[in-house]
Each structure stands twice: as structure tokens, then as C-alpha cells.
């Protein structure tokens, strides 16, 4: 894949001039990993950020007793591993691939900083991105504390549909790379409970799902 072409697709880099994009492309590296591969792990140096080009990635932590907690799913043309830009020296999270042929562009934090320093609009876009990351985390924890599992699943489906869904008539199609266990690890529930609620939503004709996609019949009726 052409690195320069792919960097042009990222909204967060929209303010860069052609010359700046070309300079950034020469500092970047296209990487590919197979399914279920760690891109980085907690406590590793937070010295590069990742621009996801293809596939899906989950970002999360492990509890002291070994349980996996998913904090977010990343999809093409989003960035992750960027906390080194805010002063993080060691990773607080892991990132791993969720499907085959995950491709991303890695750029060293030290190489990316000068672009932020000389391009105010890029710095503003990154600041907004980090702020939205904090707001998503706050909403997520509020949901874990205040809502039941069914409501958490419905909220996740609606938010994902708004961000990435493709309209098909009155229906909304979500392509995804996560398993029901991944979803359970995101919303703080058991896989059996998630499976039961998804089946209930399907029997009520609110959704249809298989291993790679979820079809929401009518977003207005999903509650």
C-alpha cells in the first residue's frame, strides 16, 4: 500500500500541506499483522502512534487476575497509541489485531511532534481527538456504573451505527471484527449474558447478526 496515499485519507491530517504529507510519509512505516497479534503491550515504551488503514484493533487492559477489559474498538482511518504525545512514557494499554490482514502506519512520536509544533490546525485537531477520547471514556464508565447490560449493548450498537453504520433503506448495517466475548469485555458482562440479549433482540426483530455484521432493523425502535 502507498503510505502517502493512505495518510491523505485520515481526517485528522487534513490540515497538512502536500509537502508536509510527503515529509510525514518518509518518516512512516506501513506494518501488517495477522489476527490475534499484539501490536503493543502495556508497559512498553509509548514511542510511536498508529494510523489504522485496514482491519480492526481492540485496545484495552488486563486486570491483576488476568481478565481482559476492552476500552475501545478501532476501525480504518482512526488513530491509536497516541498517548505518548501527551507525555505518556510507557503504554497503559495493549492493542491487538481482531481480524486477518490488519494494516497500520506507525510514526515515531518524536518524528510527529514537530508537525504539531508548526501546524496549529493539526495541533487543534489532535487536541480535539484527545478530548473526545476522554469524553468517550467518561461515558463508558458512567454506562458501566448506571446502566444494565441490555442498555449498554443497545447504547453500543447505536453509537457504532452513528459512527460507522451504512444505511440500507430503513435498516443500518454494521460490519465488525469483534466476537461476542470482545463485546462482553467492553461492556463488563459475561459472554453468555451478551449472547442471550443479542438473541432476544433478534427474536424481537430489532436486529439480525452473524459473525461479521449486525443489521439494525430500525434505529428509532432499538431501545
C-alpha positions as CSV (number, residue, x, y, z in Angstrom):
1,X,0.0,0.0,0.0
2,X,1.2,3.5,-0.8
3,X,1.8,5.3,2.5
4,X,1.4,8.8,1.2
5,X,-2.0,7.9,-0.4
6,X,-3.2,6.3,2.8
7,X,-2.1,9.2,5.0
8,X,-4.3,11.5,2.8
9,X,-7.4,9.5,3.9
10,X,-7.1,10.4,7.6
11,X,-9.4,13.3,8.5
12,X,-7.1,14.3,11.4
13,X,-4.3,15.1,8.9
14,X,-6.5,17.2,6.6
15,X,-4.6,20.4,7.5
16,X,-1.2,19.2,6.3
17,X,0.1,20.6,3.1
18,X,1.2,18.2,0.3
19,X,4.8,18.9,1.2
20,X,4.1,18.1,4.9
21,X,2.3,14.9,4.0
22,X,5.2,13.9,1.8
23,X,7.6,14.6,4.6
24,X,5.5,12.6,7.0
25,X,5.2,9.7,4.6
26,X,9.0,9.4,4.5
27,X,9.1,9.1,8.3
28,X,6.3,6.5,8.4
29,X,6.3,2.7,8.2
30,X,3.5,0.5,6.8
31,X,3.1,-2.6,9.0
32,X,0.9,-5.6,8.8
33,X,0.0,-8.2,11.5
34,X,-2.1,-11.4,11.4
35,X,-5.2,-12.0,13.5
36,X,-4.9,-12.0,17.4
37,X,-1.4,-10.4,17.4
38,X,-0.3,-7.8,19.9
39,X,0.7,-4.5,18.2
40,X,2.0,-3.3,21.6
41,X,1.5,-4.3,25.2
42,X,1.2,-2.4,28.4
43,X,4.5,-1.1,30.0
44,X,6.2,-1.0,26.6
45,X,7.7,2.4,25.6
46,X,5.0,4.7,24.2
47,X,7.2,5.9,21.4
48,X,5.0,5.6,18.3
49,X,1.5,6.2,17.2
50,X,-0.6,4.1,14.8
51,X,-2.8,5.1,11.9
52,X,-5.1,2.2,11.1
53,X,-5.5,1.5,7.4
54,X,-7.2,-1.9,7.3
55,X,-8.9,-4.3,9.7
56,X,-10.0,-3.8,13.3
57,X,-8.0,-3.4,16.5
58,X,-9.0,-3.6,20.1
59,X,-7.4,-1.5,22.8
60,X,-7.7,-2.5,26.5
61,X,-6.1,-3.6,29.7
62,X,-5.6,-6.8,31.8
63,X,-6.7,-6.9,35.4
64,X,-4.3,-8.3,38.0
65,X,-6.3,-11.6,37.9
66,X,-5.8,-11.8,34.1
67,X,-9.2,-10.7,32.9
68,X,-9.3,-8.7,29.7
69,X,-11.1,-5.3,29.7
70,X,-11.7,-3.8,26.3
71,X,-11.7,0.0,26.3
72,X,-12.3,0.6,22.6
73,X,-12.5,-0.9,19.1
74,X,-10.6,0.9,16.4
75,X,-11.5,0.8,12.7
76,X,-9.9,2.1,9.5
77,X,-8.8,5.8,9.4
78,X,-8.7,6.2,13.1
79,X,-5.6,6.5,15.3
80,X,-4.5,4.7,18.4
81,X,-1.4,4.5,20.6
82,X,-1.2,8.3,20.6
83,X,-0.9,8.9,24.3
84,X,2.8,9.4,24.0
85,X,2.0,12.8,22.5
86,X,0.5,13.8,25.9
87,X,3.5,12.8,28.0
88,X,2.9,9.0,28.5
89,X,6.3,7.3,28.6
90,X,5.0,3.7,28.9
91,X,1.9,2.2,27.5
92,X,-1.0,1.9,29.9
93,X,-2.9,-0.3,27.5
94,X,-2.5,-3.1,25.0
95,X,-3.5,-3.1,21.3
96,X,-4.2,-6.3,19.3
97,X,-5.5,-7.2,15.9
98,X,-9.0,-8.6,15.7
99,X,-9.0,-10.0,12.1
100,X,-6.7,-11.0,9.3
101,X,-4.5,-8.6,7.4
102,X,-4.6,-5.7,9.8
103,X,-2.5,-2.9,8.4
104,X,-1.4,0.3,10.0
105,X,1.1,3.1,9.6
106,X,3.4,3.7,12.5
107,X,5.1,7.0,13.1
108,X,7.5,7.7,15.9
109,X,6.2,10.2,18.5
110,X,9.4,12.2,18.3
111,X,9.0,12.5,14.5
112,X,5.4,13.5,14.7
113,X,5.8,16.2,17.4
114,X,7.4,18.8,15.1
115,X,4.4,18.7,12.8
116,X,2.2,19.6,15.8
117,X,4.5,22.4,16.8
118,X,4.5,24.2,13.4
119,X,0.9,23.4,12.3
120,X,-1.7,24.9,14.7
121,X,-4.7,23.3,12.9
122,X,-3.1,19.9,13.3
123,X,-2.4,20.5,16.9
124,X,-6.0,21.6,17.4
125,X,-7.3,18.5,15.7
126,X,-5.2,16.3,17.9
127,X,-6.3,18.2,21.0
128,X,-9.9,17.7,20.0
129,X,-9.2,14.0,19.4
130,X,-7.7,13.5,22.8
131,X,-10.6,15.4,24.4
132,X,-13.1,13.2,22.6
133,X,-11.2,10.1,23.8
134,X,-11.6,11.4,27.4
135,X,-15.3,12.1,26.9
136,X,-15.8,8.5,25.5
137,X,-14.1,7.0,28.5
138,X,-16.3,9.1,30.8
139,X,-19.5,7.9,29.0
140,X,-18.3,4.4,29.1
141,X,-17.6,4.4,32.9
142,X,-21.0,6.1,33.5
143,X,-22.7,3.4,31.5
144,X,-20.9,0.6,33.5
145,X,-22.0,2.2,36.7
146,X,-25.5,3.3,36.0
147,X,-27.0,1.1,33.3
148,X,-28.0,-2.6,33.0
149,X,-26.3,-4.9,30.4
150,X,-29.1,-4.6,27.9
151,X,-28.9,-0.8,27.9
152,X,-25.1,-1.0,27.5
153,X,-25.5,-3.2,24.4
154,X,-28.1,-1.0,22.9
155,X,-26.0,2.1,23.5
156,X,-23.0,0.5,21.9
157,X,-25.0,-0.6,18.9
158,X,-26.5,2.9,18.5
159,X,-23.2,4.7,18.9
160,X,-21.4,2.4,16.5
161,X,-24.2,2.7,14.0
162,X,-23.9,6.5,14.2
163,X,-20.2,6.4,13.7
164,X,-19.8,3.6,11.1
165,X,-23.1,2.3,10.0
166,X,-24.2,2.1,6.4
167,X,-27.8,3.0,5.7
168,X,-29.7,0.3,3.7
169,X,-33.3,1.7,3.4
170,X,-34.6,1.9,6.9
171,X,-32.0,-0.5,8.2
172,X,-28.4,0.1,9.3
173,X,-25.6,-2.3,8.5
174,X,-22.6,-2.6,10.8
175,X,-19.6,-4.5,9.6
176,X,-17.4,-5.5,12.5
177,X,-14.5,-7.7,13.6
178,X,-15.3,-8.4,17.2
179,X,-16.6,-11.5,18.9
180,X,-19.3,-11.7,21.5
181,X,-16.6,-12.2,24.0
182,X,-14.9,-9.0,22.9
183,X,-18.2,-7.2,23.3
184,X,-18.7,-8.7,26.7
185,X,-15.2,-7.5,27.7
186,X,-16.1,-4.0,26.5
187,X,-19.4,-3.6,28.4
188,X,-18.4,-5.5,31.5
189,X,-20.6,-8.6,31.2
190,X,-20.3,-12.4,30.6
191,X,-20.4,-13.7,27.1
192,X,-23.4,-15.8,28.0
193,X,-25.4,-12.7,29.0
194,X,-24.3,-10.9,25.8
195,X,-25.4,-13.9,23.7
196,X,-28.7,-14.1,25.5
197,X,-29.5,-10.4,25.0
198,X,-28.4,-10.4,21.3
199,X,-30.7,-13.4,20.7
200,X,-33.5,-11.6,22.5
201,X,-33.1,-8.5,20.3
202,X,-33.0,-10.8,17.2
203,X,-36.2,-12.6,18.2
204,X,-37.9,-9.2,18.7
205,X,-36.8,-8.4,15.1
206,X,-34.8,-5.4,16.2
207,X,-31.5,-6.7,14.9
208,X,-30.1,-9.5,12.8
209,X,-26.5,-10.6,13.2
210,X,-23.8,-13.1,12.1
211,X,-20.1,-13.4,12.8
212,X,-19.1,-10.4,10.7
213,X,-22.1,-8.0,10.7
214,X,-25.1,-6.6,12.6
215,X,-28.2,-5.3,10.8
216,X,-30.3,-2.9,12.9
217,X,-33.8,-3.0,11.6
218,X,-34.8,0.5,12.7
219,X,-32.6,2.6,14.9
220,X,-35.6,4.5,16.2
221,X,-37.1,1.4,17.6
222,X,-33.9,0.0,19.1
223,X,-34.2,0.7,22.8
